[in-house]
Amino acid sequence: MSTELESTRRALRDAIAQAERAAELARLLDAAQGRLAAAERSVEEAKALAERLSETEERLAAEQAAADKLRKELAEQRFQAEVANWKLSSIKVARWNRLGDAIKSGKSNPVRLARGLRGAAKPVKRPTAPKRKPPAPLKQTEERPGAAFQATTSTRTLGGASFKLKPFRVPTGPNTRPHLTAAVIADPHAEALLRYEWRQTTGFTPRDFARVLPLEVPHLLVVESVTQGPWAQEIIGEPGEGIKALLTWCAERGIRTVFWHTQGDVGDYAATAQLFEHRFTNDLAVAWPRLQFGIQPRIHNPLPLAGGRIDRVLTLDQLLPGHLTYPDVLTSYRWPAAADCPPGTPQWRLAEIAACGTSIGTEPDSRRAHVALRRAYQMGTMTERIDEMLEAIGLPSARATLNTSVLLPIMDPFLMEHGLAQVAKQTGVAQVIVIGPPEAELRARDVLPDLDVIYRRPHPSMSEGAMLSAGLDLCEADLVAVMDPRDVYGPHYLSDLRRAFLFSSADIVGKGAFYAHLRKPQATLLKQPDAEYAYLPEIAGATLLARRNALRELGFADLTDDWDEVLMRQCRTDGIKVFSADRFGYVRVRDEDRWLLGAAHLVEYGSAEPHALI
C-alpha cells in the first residue's frame, strides 16, 4: 500500500512539474508571440512612415513647382509694370508732348509761352527700355550634393500599359572629403559619380567662371570630355578662349587641373588636354593614366523603391528608354525583377545595375544578384578611384575608414576554437578583443597572427554584456563588431555588412533577416525574409556592427541573455538609426529555440550553410 502511495505521490509531483513546465513554455510562447507581433507592427509602421514620407516629398515637389510658377508670373507682372512706366515716361519727355504742355500753360502769358517753347525745343534723353529678367532663384541655406538632382519621371510604359513609380530619392550627402573643393565640368552621369567625393562646384560657364569660382576657391579643376553644354565647343578641337582663360585663372592660384577622357575620340580632345597638368582616361587604347568609372555607393546601392519591384524581366531597352535623365535611370535600375542585358553592354552599366541589387539575366535570382552586387563593389568604388587620382596629382585624400574591431566574448571554453576560426575568415579587421578563458590568449595569437589581439580574462561572475562593455573600452577602429562563438560567419560576412555604411545613414548595422539552424530537429529556418535593406526597430545582437562612438554612448546592459534587446530599445529611445542588411553570410546555431520556431520560416531539414554562405 505504501509503495502504491509513493508511486502516486511521485506521479503527482511529475505531473505538477510537467504542468509547471508547460505553463512556463506557454508563458514564453505568449511572450515570444507578443514580441513577434510587436516587431511586425513596427515593420508595418516603418513601411507606413516611408509611404507618408514619399507622399510628403511628392507634395513638397508639387508645391515647389507651384512656387516656381508663381515666381515666374510675378517676375512677368513686374516686367509689364516696368514697361508701362517706361512708356509713360517716354510719352512725358516726347517733344510733341512738351510742346503741348508749353502752349497750354502759356496761352495767357506770352513770356511763359516763349520760355516753354524754347525748353520744349531742347533735346531730352529718353528713358532706357526695361529688359526682361529671369525670376530670382530661391535662396538656399545649404548646398548639399544631390539637392537639385532628383528624379522627375514617375511613369514607365510597357506594352502600352502605364506604370506609376515612386522615384528613388537621390541622397543629399554626406561628402566623403568635406575638406576638399573641386570645380567640375562634366556630363550628368560623371557629375553624379563625383558629387559625393568632395565639395563640388558646377554650373559655371566660360562667361561667369571668374565671378562664380572665387566664392569658394577650389583645390582642383576636373574637366570631363563633355559633348554638350557651353564648355563642349571650348574643349573639342582647338582650345577655345574660355578654357584657356579658366586654366590661366587656375594657374595663377595654384589650382591643380585634371582632364578626364571618358567618351568620344581622344583625338578630338588632345589639343585641349595638353593644356592641363594631369590627364586620365577610361579608354584602354589611350596611353594616359587610367581613371575608370566606379560604383558610387550613395546612388548605386540595393535600397529599394518605395513601391517595390515589378514582377517582370525587362530588356535593357525597356529598362532604359532614351528620354530618361540620370536620376530617372537610378529609379529604373531598381524597378524590374531582373534585367536581360545583351552582349556588348558596357561593363560600367552592368556594374551599376548589379550594385542596385537587380538580377542580371533572364530570370530573378536573389543569390546570384547578391554575388553580382558584391563583385560590382569589389571592382572598385568611385571613392577608391578618386583616392588614386588624388595620389597621382599630389593632393591628400584624408577620409574616414571602415576598419573594424571585433568583440569576441567566449562564455564556453569548448567554443573557443570555433569562435576564433570565424574571426580568422574575415577581411578588414584591424583588432580583435578576446574575452575568455586563459588558454584563449595564446591560441588567438596563433590563429590570428596578422591582427592586433588584445586579451582580457573575465571575472567568473561577469555577464556577457559586462564582458562586451569591458572590451568596448579597448576598441580603436572606427567600427565595432560583436561576434558570437556559437554561430557561423561566412568569409564575406563583415565586408558585406560594412558596405551598408557606404549608403545608409545608420549608426548600427546588422541583420534582421538571417538563416538559423537548430541541431536537435536538424531544421534550417529563415527569419524575417522581408527585412532586408531596411531601417528596423532591431537586429540580431550577434550580427551587430556599429560606429564606435555611437556604441560607446549607448553601452551594453549587464545581462547575458537579451542584452541586445535592451540595446535596441535604447536605440529607439535615443533616435539611433538601425539598418538591416542582406540575409546572407551568417547562420545562427542553437540546439533548439522555441522562439525561432514560431517566428521564422522553415527552409528545409538539413544544413543552413549552402543557403546562407555564398
Secondary structure as a PSIPRED ss2 file (coil, helix, strand):
# PSIPRED VFORMAT (PSIPRED V4.0)

   1 M C   1.000  0.000  0.000
   2 S H   0.000  1.000  0.000
   3 T H   0.000  1.000  0.000
   4 E H   0.000  1.000  0.000
   5 L H   0.000  1.000  0.000
   6 E H   0.000  1.000  0.000
   7 S H   0.000  1.000  0.000
   8 T H   0.000  1.000  0.000
   9 R H   0.000  1.000  0.000
  10 R H   0.000  1.000  0.000
  11 A H   0.000  1.000  0.000
  12 L H   0.000  1.000  0.000
  13 R H   0.000  1.000  0.000
  14 D H   0.000  1.000  0.000
  15 A H   0.000  1.000  0.000
  16 I H   0.000  1.000  0.000
  17 A H   0.000  1.000  0.000
  18 Q H   0.000  1.000  0.000
  19 A H   0.000  1.000  0.000
  20 E H   0.000  1.000  0.000
  21 R H   0.000  1.000  0.000
  22 A H   0.000  1.000  0.000
  23 A H   0.000  1.000  0.000
  24 E H   0.000  1.000  0.000
  25 L H   0.000  1.000  0.000
  26 A H   0.000  1.000  0.000
  27 R H   0.000  1.000  0.000
  28 L H   0.000  1.000  0.000
  29 L H   0.000  1.000  0.000
  30 D H   0.000  1.000  0.000
  31 A H   0.000  1.000  0.000
  32 A H   0.000  1.000  0.000
  33 Q H   0.000  1.000  0.000
  34 G H   0.000  1.000  0.000
  35 R H   0.000  1.000  0.000
  36 L H   0.000  1.000  0.000
  37 A H   0.000  1.000  0.000
  38 A H   0.000  1.000  0.000
  39 A H   0.000  1.000  0.000
  40 E H   0.000  1.000  0.000
  41 R H   0.000  1.000  0.000
  42 S H   0.000  1.000  0.000
  43 V H   0.000  1.000  0.000
  44 E H   0.000  1.000  0.000
  45 E H   0.000  1.000  0.000
  46 A H   0.000  1.000  0.000
  47 K H   0.000  1.000  0.000
  48 A H   0.000  1.000  0.000
  49 L H   0.000  1.000  0.000
  50 A H   0.000  1.000  0.000
  51 E H   0.000  1.000  0.000
  52 R H   0.000  1.000  0.000
  53 L H   0.000  1.000  0.000
  54 S H   0.000  1.000  0.000
  55 E H   0.000  1.000  0.000
  56 T H   0.000  1.000  0.000
  57 E H   0.000  1.000  0.000
  58 E H   0.000  1.000  0.000
  59 R H   0.000  1.000  0.000
  60 L H   0.000  1.000  0.000
  61 A H   0.000  1.000  0.000
  62 A H   0.000  1.000  0.000
  63 E H   0.000  1.000  0.000
  64 Q H   0.000  1.000  0.000
  65 A H   0.000  1.000  0.000
  66 A H   0.000  1.000  0.000
  67 A H   0.000  1.000  0.000
  68 D H   0.000  1.000  0.000
  69 K H   0.000  1.000  0.000
  70 L H   0.000  1.000  0.000
  71 R H   0.000  1.000  0.000
  72 K H   0.000  1.000  0.000
  73 E H   0.000  1.000  0.000
  74 L H   0.000  1.000  0.000
  75 A H   0.000  1.000  0.000
  76 E H   0.000  1.000  0.000
  77 Q H   0.000  1.000  0.000
  78 R H   0.000  1.000  0.000
  79 F H   0.000  1.000  0.000
  80 Q H   0.000  1.000  0.000
  81 A H   0.000  1.000  0.000
  82 E H   0.000  1.000  0.000
  83 V H   0.000  1.000  0.000
  84 A H   0.000  1.000  0.000
  85 N H   0.000  1.000  0.000
  86 W H   0.000  1.000  0.000
  87 K H   0.000  1.000  0.000
  88 L H   0.000  1.000  0.000
  89 S H   0.000  1.000  0.000
  90 S H   0.000  1.000  0.000
  91 I H   0.000  1.000  0.000
  92 K H   0.000  1.000  0.000
  93 V H   0.000  1.000  0.000
  94 A C   1.000  0.000  0.000
  95 R H   0.000  1.000  0.000
  96 W H   0.000  1.000  0.000
  97 N H   0.000  1.000  0.000
  98 R H   0.000  1.000  0.000
  99 L H   0.000  1.000  0.000
 100 G H   0.000  1.000  0.000
 101 D H   0.000  1.000  0.000
 102 A H   0.000  1.000  0.000
 103 I H   0.000  1.000  0.000
 104 K H   0.000  1.000  0.000
 105 S H   0.000  1.000  0.000
 106 G H   0.000  1.000  0.000
 107 K C   1.000  0.000  0.000
 108 S C   1.000  0.000  0.000
 109 N C   1.000  0.000  0.000
 110 P H   0.000  1.000  0.000
 111 V H   0.000  1.000  0.000
 112 R H   0.000  1.000  0.000
 113 L H   0.000  1.000  0.000
 114 A H   0.000  1.000  0.000
 115 R H   0.000  1.000  0.000
 116 G H   0.000  1.000  0.000
 117 L H   0.000  1.000  0.000
 118 R H   0.000  1.000  0.000
 119 G H   0.000  1.000  0.000
 120 A H   0.000  1.000  0.000
 121 A H   0.000  1.000  0.000
 122 K C   1.000  0.000  0.000
 123 P C   1.000  0.000  0.000
 124 V C   1.000  0.000  0.000
 125 K C   1.000  0.000  0.000
 126 R C   1.000  0.000  0.000
 127 P C   1.000  0.000  0.000
 128 T C   1.000  0.000  0.000
 129 A C   1.000  0.000  0.000
 130 P C   1.000  0.000  0.000
 131 K C   1.000  0.000  0.000
 132 R C   1.000  0.000  0.000
 133 K C   1.000  0.000  0.000
 134 P C   1.000  0.000  0.000
 135 P C   1.000  0.000  0.000
 136 A C   1.000  0.000  0.000
 137 P C   1.000  0.000  0.000
 138 L C   1.000  0.000  0.000
 139 K C   1.000  0.000  0.000
 140 Q C   1.000  0.000  0.000
 141 T C   1.000  0.000  0.000
 142 E C   1.000  0.000  0.000
 143 E C   1.000  0.000  0.000
 144 R C   1.000  0.000  0.000
 145 P C   1.000  0.000  0.000
 146 G C   1.000  0.000  0.000
 147 A C   1.000  0.000  0.000
 148 A C   1.000  0.000  0.000
 149 F C   1.000  0.000  0.000
 150 Q C   1.000  0.000  0.000
 151 A C   1.000  0.000  0.000
 152 T C   1.000  0.000  0.000
 153 T C   1.000  0.000  0.000
 154 S C   1.000  0.000  0.000
 155 T E   0.000  0.000  1.000
 156 R E   0.000  0.000  1.000
 157 T E   0.000  0.000  1.000
 158 L E   0.000  0.000  1.000
 159 G C   1.000  0.000  0.000
 160 G C   1.000  0.000  0.000
 161 A E   0.000  0.000  1.000
 162 S E   0.000  0.000  1.000
 163 F E   0.000  0.000  1.000
 164 K E   0.000  0.000  1.000
 165 L C   1.000  0.000  0.000
 166 K C   1.000  0.000  0.000
 167 P C   1.000  0.000  0.000
 168 F C   1.000  0.000  0.000
 169 R C   1.000  0.000  0.000
 170 V C   1.000  0.000  0.000
 171 P C   1.000  0.000  0.000
 172 T C   1.000  0.000  0.000
 173 G C   1.000  0.000  0.000
 174 P C   1.000  0.000  0.000
 175 N C   1.000  0.000  0.000
 176 T C   1.000  0.000  0.000
 177 R C   1.000  0.000  0.000
 178 P C   1.000  0.000  0.000
 179 H C   1.000  0.000  0.000
 180 L C   1.000  0.000  0.000
 181 T E   0.000  0.000  1.000
 182 A E   0.000  0.000  1.000
 183 A E   0.000  0.000  1.000
 184 V E   0.000  0.000  1.000
 185 I E   0.000  0.000  1.000
 186 A C   1.000  0.000  0.000
 187 D C   1.000  0.000  0.000
 188 P H   0.000  1.000  0.000
 189 H H   0.000  1.000  0.000
 190 A H   0.000  1.000  0.000
 191 E H   0.000  1.000  0.000
 192 A H   0.000  1.000  0.000
 193 L H   0.000  1.000  0.000
 194 L H   0.000  1.000  0.000
 195 R C   1.000  0.000  0.000
 196 Y C   1.000  0.000  0.000
 197 E C   1.000  0.000  0.000
 198 W C   1.000  0.000  0.000
 199 R E   0.000  0.000  1.000
 200 Q E   0.000  0.000  1.000
 201 T E   0.000  0.000  1.000
 202 T C   1.000  0.000  0.000
 203 G C   1.000  0.000  0.000
 204 F C   1.000  0.000  0.000
 205 T C   1.000  0.000  0.000
 206 P C   1.000  0.000  0.000
 207 R C   1.000  0.000  0.000
 208 D C   1.000  0.000  0.000
 209 F H   0.000  1.000  0.000
 210 A H   0.000  1.000  0.000
 211 R H   0.000  1.000  0.000
 212 V H   0.000  1.000  0.000
 213 L H   0.000  1.000  0.000
 214 P H   0.000  1.000  0.000
 215 L H   0.000  1.000  0.000
 216 E H   0.000  1.000  0.000
 217 V C   1.000  0.000  0.000
 218 P C   1.000  0.000  0.000
 219 H C   1.000  0.000  0.000
 220 L E   0.000  0.000  1.000
 221 L E   0.000  0.000  1.000
 222 V E   0.000  0.000  1.000
 223 V E   0.000  0.000  1.000
 224 E E   0.000  0.000  1.000
 225 S C   1.000  0.000  0.000
 226 V C   1.000  0.000  0.000
 227 T C   1.000  0.000  0.000
 228 Q C   1.000  0.000  0.000
 229 G C   1.000  0.000  0.000
 230 P C   1.000  0.000  0.000
 231 W C   1.000  0.000  0.000
 232 A H   0.000  1.000  0.000
 233 Q H   0.000  1.000  0.000
 234 E H   0.000  1.000  0.000
 235 I H   0.000  1.000  0.000
 236 I C   1.000  0.000  0.000
 237 G C   1.000  0.000  0.000
 238 E C   1.000  0.000  0.000
 239 P C   1.000  0.000  0.000
 240 G C   1.000  0.000  0.000
 241 E H   0.000  1.000  0.000
 242 G H   0.000  1.000  0.000
 243 I H   0.000  1.000  0.000
 244 K H   0.000  1.000  0.000
 245 A H   0.000  1.000  0.000
 246 L H   0.000  1.000  0.000
 247 L H   0.000  1.000  0.000
 248 T H   0.000  1.000  0.000
 249 W H   0.000  1.000  0.000
 250 C H   0.000  1.000  0.000
 251 A H   0.000  1.000  0.000
 252 E H   0.000  1.000  0.000
 253 R C   1.000  0.000  0.000
 254 G C   1.000  0.000  0.000
 255 I C   1.000  0.000  0.000
 256 R E   0.000  0.000  1.000
 257 T E   0.000  0.000  1.000
 258 V E   0.000  0.000  1.000
 259 F E   0.000  0.000  1.000
 260 W E   0.000  0.000  1.000
 261 H E   0.000  0.000  1.000
 262 T C   1.000  0.000  0.000
 263 Q C   1.000  0.000  0.000
 264 G C   1.000  0.000  0.000
 265 D C   1.000  0.000  0.000
 266 V H   0.000  1.000  0.000
 267 G H   0.000  1.000  0.000
 268 D H   0.000  1.000  0.000
 269 Y H   0.000  1.000  0.000
 270 A H   0.000  1.000  0.000
 271 A H   0.000  1.000  0.000
 272 T H   0.000  1.000  0.000
 273 A H   0.000  1.000  0.000
 274 Q C   1.000  0.000  0.000
 275 L C   1.000  0.000  0.000
 276 F C   1.000  0.000  0.000
 277 E C   1.000  0.000  0.000
 278 H E   0.000  0.000  1.000
 279 R E   0.000  0.000  1.000
 280 F E   0.000  0.000  1.000
 281 T E   0.000  0.000  1.000
 282 N C   1.000  0.000  0.000
 283 D C   1.000  0.000  0.000
 284 L C   1.000  0.000  0.000
 285 A C   1.000  0.000  0.000
 286 V C   1.000  0.000  0.000
 287 A C   1.000  0.000  0.000
 288 W C   1.000  0.000  0.000
 289 P C   1.000  0.000  0.000
 290 R E   0.000  0.000  1.000
 291 L C   1.000  0.000  0.000
 292 Q C   1.000  0.000  0.000
 293 F C   1.000  0.000  0.000
 294 G C   1.000  0.000  0.000
 295 I E   0.000  0.000  1.000
 296 Q C   1.000  0.000  0.000
 297 P C   1.000  0.000  0.000
 298 R C   1.000  0.000  0.000
 299 I C   1.000  0.000  0.000
 300 H C   1.000  0.000  0.000
 301 N C   1.000  0.000  0.000
 302 P C   1.000  0.000  0.000
 303 L C   1.000  0.000  0.000
 304 P C   1.000  0.000  0.000
 305 L C   1.000  0.000  0.000
 306 A C   1.000  0.000  0.000
 307 G C   1.000  0.000  0.000
 308 G C   1.000  0.000  0.000
 309 R C   1.000  0.000  0.000
 310 I E   0.000  0.000  1.000
 311 D E   0.000  0.000  1.000
 312 R E   0.000  0.000  1.000
 313 V E   0.000  0.000  1.000
 314 L E   0.000  0.000  1.000
 315 T E   0.000  0.000  1.000
 316 L H   0.000  1.000  0.000
 317 D H   0.000  1.000  0.000
 318 Q H   0.000  1.000  0.000
 319 L H   0.000  1.000  0.000
 320 L C   1.000  0.000  0.000
 321 P C   1.000  0.000  0.000
 322 G C   1.000  0.000  0.000
 323 H C   1.000  0.000  0.000
 324 L C   1.000  0.000  0.000
 325 T C   1.000  0.000  0.000
 326 Y H   0.000  1.000  0.000
 327 P H   0.000  1.000  0.000
 328 D H   0.000  1.000  0.000
 329 V H   0.000  1.000  0.000
 330 L H   0.000  1.000  0.000
 331 T H   0.000  1.000  0.000
 332 S H   0.000  1.000  0.000
 333 Y H   0.000  1.000  0.000
 334 R C   1.000  0.000  0.000
 335 W C   1.000  0.000  0.000
 336 P E   0.000  0.000  1.000
 337 A E   0.000  0.000  1.000
 338 A E   0.000  0.000  1.000
 339 A E   0.000  0.000  1.000
 340 D E   0.000  0.000  1.000
 341 C C   1.000  0.000  0.000
 342 P C   1.000  0.000  0.000
 343 P C   1.000  0.000  0.000
 344 G C   1.000  0.000  0.000
 345 T C   1.000  0.000  0.000
 346 P C   1.000  0.000  0.000
 347 Q H   0.000  1.000  0.000
 348 W H   0.000  1.000  0.000
 349 R H   0.000  1.000  0.000
 350 L H   0.000  1.000  0.000
 351 A H   0.000  1.000  0.000
 352 E H   0.000  1.000  0.000
 353 I H   0.000  1.000  0.000
 354 A H   0.000  1.000  0.000
 355 A H   0.000  1.000  0.000
 356 C C   1.000  0.000  0.000
 357 G C   1.000  0.000  0.000
 358 T C   1.000  0.000  0.000
 359 S E   0.000  0.000  1.000
 360 I E   0.000  0.000  1.000
 361 G C   1.000  0.000  0.000
 362 T C   1.000  0.000  0.000
 363 E C   1.000  0.000  0.000
 364 P C   1.000  0.000  0.000
 365 D C   1.000  0.000  0.000
 366 S H   0.000  1.000  0.000
 367 R H   0.000  1.000  0.000
 368 R H   0.000  1.000  0.000
 369 A H   0.000  1.000  0.000
 370 H H   0.000  1.000  0.000
 371 V H   0.000  1.000  0.000
 372 A H   0.000  1.000  0.000
 373 L H   0.000  1.000  0.000
 374 R H   0.000  1.000  0.000
 375 R H   0.000  1.000  0.000
 376 A H   0.000  1.000  0.000
 377 Y H   0.000  1.000  0.000
 378 Q H   0.000  1.000  0.000
 379 M C   1.000  0.000  0.000
 380 G C   1.000  0.000  0.000
 381 T E   0.000  0.000  1.000
 382 M H   0.000  1.000  0.000
 383 T H   0.000  1.000  0.000
 384 E H   0.000  1.000  0.000
 385 R H   0.000  1.000  0.000
 386 I H   0.000  1.000  0.000
 387 D H   0.000  1.000  0.000
 388 E H   0.000  1.000  0.000
 389 M H   0.000  1.000  0.000
 390 L H   0.000  1.000  0.000
 391 E H   0.000  1.000  0.000
 392 A H   0.000  1.000  0.000
 393 I H   0.000  1.000  0.000
 394 G C   1.000  0.000  0.000
 395 L C   1.000  0.000  0.000
 396 P C   1.000  0.000  0.000
 397 S C   1.000  0.000  0.000
 398 A C   1.000  0.000  0.000
 399 R C   1.000  0.000  0.000
 400 A C   1.000  0.000  0.000
 401 T C   1.000  0.000  0.000
 402 L C   1.000  0.000  0.000
 403 N C   1.000  0.000  0.000
 404 T E   0.000  0.000  1.000
 405 S E   0.000  0.000  1.000
 406 V E   0.000  0.000  1.000
 407 L E   0.000  0.000  1.000
 408 L E   0.000  0.000  1.000
 409 P E   0.000  0.000  1.000
 410 I C   1.000  0.000  0.000
 411 M C   1.000  0.000  0.000
 412 D C   1.000  0.000  0.000
 413 P H   0.000  1.000  0.000
 414 F H   0.000  1.000  0.000
 415 L H   0.000  1.000  0.000
 416 M H   0.000  1.000  0.000
 417 E H   0.000  1.000  0.000
 418 H H   0.000  1.000  0.000
 419 G H   0.000  1.000  0.000
 420 L H   0.000  1.000  0.000
 421 A H   0.000  1.000  0.000
 422 Q H   0.000  1.000  0.000
 423 V H   0.000  1.000  0.000
 424 A H   0.000  1.000  0.000
 425 K C   1.000  0.000  0.000
 426 Q C   1.000  0.000  0.000
 427 T C   1.000  0.000  0.000
 428 G C   1.000  0.000  0.000
 429 V E   0.000  0.000  1.000
 430 A E   0.000  0.000  1.000
 431 Q E   0.000  0.000  1.000
 432 V E   0.000  0.000  1.000
 433 I E   0.000  0.000  1.000
 434 V E   0.000  0.000  1.000
 435 I E   0.000  0.000  1.000
 436 G C   1.000  0.000  0.000
 437 P C   1.000  0.000  0.000
 438 P C   1.000  0.000  0.000
 439 E H   0.000  1.000  0.000
 440 A H   0.000  1.000  0.000
 441 E H   0.000  1.000  0.000
 442 L H   0.000  1.000  0.000
 443 R H   0.000  1.000  0.000
 444 A H   0.000  1.000  0.000
 445 R H   0.000  1.000  0.000
 446 D H   0.000  1.000  0.000
 447 V H   0.000  1.000  0.000
 448 L C   1.000  0.000  0.000
 449 P C   1.000  0.000  0.000
 450 D C   1.000  0.000  0.000
 451 L C   1.000  0.000  0.000
 452 D E   0.000  0.000  1.000
 453 V E   0.000  0.000  1.000
 454 I E   0.000  0.000  1.000
 455 Y E   0.000  0.000  1.000
 456 R E   0.000  0.000  1.000
 457 R C   1.000  0.000  0.000
 458 P C   1.000  0.000  0.000
 459 H C   1.000  0.000  0.000
 460 P C   1.000  0.000  0.000
 461 S C   1.000  0.000  0.000
 462 M C   1.000  0.000  0.000
 463 S C   1.000  0.000  0.000
 464 E H   0.000  1.000  0.000
 465 G H   0.000  1.000  0.000
 466 A H   0.000  1.000  0.000
 467 M H   0.000  1.000  0.000
 468 L H   0.000  1.000  0.000
 469 S H   0.000  1.000  0.000
 470 A H   0.000  1.000  0.000
 471 G H   0.000  1.000  0.000
 472 L H   0.000  1.000  0.000
 473 D C   1.000  0.000  0.000
 474 L C   1.000  0.000  0.000
 475 C C   1.000  0.000  0.000
 476 E C   1.000  0.000  0.000
 477 A C   1.000  0.000  0.000
 478 D C   1.000  0.000  0.000
 479 L E   0.000  0.000  1.000
 480 V E   0.000  0.000  1.000
 481 A E   0.000  0.000  1.000
 482 V E   0.000  0.000  1.000
 483 M C   1.000  0.000  0.000
 484 D C   1.000  0.000  0.000
 485 P C   1.000  0.000  0.000
 486 R C   1.000  0.000  0.000
 487 D C   1.000  0.000  0.000
 488 V E   0.000  0.000  1.000
 489 Y E   0.000  0.000  1.000
 490 G C   1.000  0.000  0.000
 491 P C   1.000  0.000  0.000
 492 H C   1.000  0.000  0.000
 493 Y H   0.000  1.000  0.000
 494 L H   0.000  1.000  0.000
 495 S H   0.000  1.000  0.000
 496 D H   0.000  1.000  0.000
 497 L H   0.000  1.000  0.000
 498 R H   0.000  1.000  0.000
 499 R H   0.000  1.000  0.000
 500 A H   0.000  1.000  0.000
 501 F H   0.000  1.000  0.000
 502 L H   0.000  1.000  0.000
 503 F H   0.000  1.000  0.000
 504 S C   1.000  0.000  0.000
 505 S C   1.000  0.000  0.000
 506 A C   1.000  0.000  0.000
 507 D C   1.000  0.000  0.000
 508 I E   0.000  0.000  1.000
 509 V E   0.000  0.000  1.000
 510 G E   0.000  0.000  1.000
 511 K C   1.000  0.000  0.000
 512 G C   1.000  0.000  0.000
 513 A C   1.000  0.000  0.000
 514 F E   0.000  0.000  1.000
 515 Y E   0.000  0.000  1.000
 516 A E   0.000  0.000  1.000
 517 H E   0.000  0.000  1.000
 518 L E   0.000  0.000  1.000
 519 R C   1.000  0.000  0.000
 520 K C   1.000  0.000  0.000
 521 P C   1.000  0.000  0.000
 522 Q C   1.000  0.000  0.000
 523 A E   0.000  0.000  1.000
 524 T E   0.000  0.000  1.000
 525 L E   0.000  0.000  1.000
 526 L E   0.000  0.000  1.000
 527 K E   0.000  0.000  1.000
 528 Q C   1.000  0.000  0.000
 529 P C   1.000  0.000  0.000
 530 D C   1.000  0.000  0.000
 531 A C   1.000  0.000  0.000
 532 E C   1.000  0.000  0.000
 533 Y C   1.000  0.000  0.000
 534 A E   0.000  0.000  1.000
 535 Y E   0.000  0.000  1.000
 536 L C   1.000  0.000  0.000
 537 P C   1.000  0.000  0.000
 538 E C   1.000  0.000  0.000
 539 I C   1.000  0.000  0.000
 540 A C   1.000  0.000  0.000
 541 G H   0.000  1.000  0.000
 542 A H   0.000  1.000  0.000
 543 T H   0.000  1.000  0.000
 544 L C   1.000  0.000  0.000
 545 L E   0.000  0.000  1.000
 546 A E   0.000  0.000  1.000
 547 R E   0.000  0.000  1.000
 548 R H   0.000  1.000  0.000
 549 N H   0.000  1.000  0.000
 550 A H   0.000  1.000  0.000
 551 L H   0.000  1.000  0.000
 552 R H   0.000  1.000  0.000
 553 E H   0.000  1.000  0.000
 554 L H   0.000  1.000  0.000
 555 G C   1.000  0.000  0.000
 556 F C   1.000  0.000  0.000
 557 A C   1.000  0.000  0.000
 558 D C   1.000  0.000  0.000
 559 L C   1.000  0.000  0.000
 560 T C   1.000  0.000  0.000
 561 D C   1.000  0.000  0.000
 562 D C   1.000  0.000  0.000
 563 W H   0.000  1.000  0.000
 564 D H   0.000  1.000  0.000
 565 E H   0.000  1.000  0.000
 566 V H   0.000  1.000  0.000
 567 L H   0.000  1.000  0.000
 568 M H   0.000  1.000  0.000
 569 R H   0.000  1.000  0.000
 570 Q H   0.000  1.000  0.000
 571 C H   0.000  1.000  0.000
 572 R H   0.000  1.000  0.000
 573 T H   0.000  1.000  0.000
 574 D H   0.000  1.000  0.000
 575 G C   1.000  0.000  0.000
 576 I C   1.000  0.000  0.000
 577 K C   1.000  0.000  0.000
 578 V E   0.000  0.000  1.000
 579 F E   0.000  0.000  1.000
 580 S E   0.000  0.000  1.000
 581 A C   1.000  0.000  0.000
 582 D C   1.000  0.000  0.000
 583 R C   1.000  0.000  0.000
 584 F C   1.000  0.000  0.000
 585 G C   1.000  0.000  0.000
 586 Y E   0.000  0.000  1.000
 587 V E   0.000  0.000  1.000
 588 R E   0.000  0.000  1.000
 589 V E   0.000  0.000  1.000
 590 R E   0.000  0.000  1.000
 591 D C   1.000  0.000  0.000
 592 E C   1.000  0.000  0.000
 593 D C   1.000  0.000  0.000
 594 R H   0.000  1.000  0.000
 595 W H   0.000  1.000  0.000
 596 L H   0.000  1.000  0.000
 597 L H   0.000  1.000  0.000
 598 G H   0.000  1.000  0.000
 599 A H   0.000  1.000  0.000
 600 A E   0.000  0.000  1.000
 601 H E   0.000  0.000  1.000
 602 L E   0.000  0.000  1.000
 603 V E   0.000  0.000  1.000
 604 E E   0.000  0.000  1.000
 605 Y E   0.000  0.000  1.000
 606 G C   1.000  0.000  0.000
 607 S C   1.000  0.000  0.000
 608 A C   1.000  0.000  0.000
 609 E H   0.000  1.000  0.000
 610 P H   0.000  1.000  0.000
 611 H H   0.000  1.000  0.000
 612 A H   0.000  1.000  0.000
 613 L C   1.000  0.000  0.000
 614 I C   1.000  0.000  0.000
